[in-house]
């Protein structure tokens, strides 16, 4: 109890009303925050802070396969101490690529505050995409499940950055050579909440360019439109594809 009480210390040396110290003595900011993450935050707040790519040498090559990425992730987890690979990550699970794990992750991390009930506009858009692909099963399921459909909607990325509807999302920030631009996407993922409470990925618009017209944006539908058992490594779900796209929204994709 005394140790816990010692953490609550009053800050009396600033111009704000009485409040607790953000970092109690004798600790320091660097002792409770990871320095690399703290530095990244400083760069966001103060653009003039020089860029240091702590993980440049840890990026995979452009010719990697899924199997090699799995092996590489496990190797770095046990050898690259003090990096982002040190912590436990979903890639260490044998079923990391499955629809079930991807659906589960929509309720972990920051995802619960961004996933929303699908609006009539998105329901109509995905139904149209299914109809255009002559995917009658998907079209009917979408039309009959309005109250159980959810989306992770990143379609606003271009709008909030002042980009054109079809403008390529790319940046050379942090790359002085200009040889390694980073690319992003504005995807929209559709999920079905089943009666047992499982969130299942149904479809994804890889990079929304203002329309679901197949000549403008690519929409991929899951071959498994409802939760169910599928053998390990059966390449029919959306887990692999959606995970790669969703990760690119959080981090950056090096081409």
Secondary structure, DSSP 8 states (H G I E B T S, - for coil): -HHHHHT--EE-SSSSSSEE-SS-TT--HHHHS-HHHHHHHHHHH-TTS----TTGGGS--TT--HHHHHHHHHHHHHHSTTSTTSS--GGGSTTTTSHHHHHHHTTSTTGGGTEEE--HHHHHHHHHHHHHTT-HHHHHHHHT-GGGEEEEE-TTHHHHTT--TT---EE-TT-TTSSS-EE----EEEEEE-TTS-EEEEEEESS--S---TTT--EEE-S--S-----TT-TTSSHHHHHHHHHHHHS-EE-
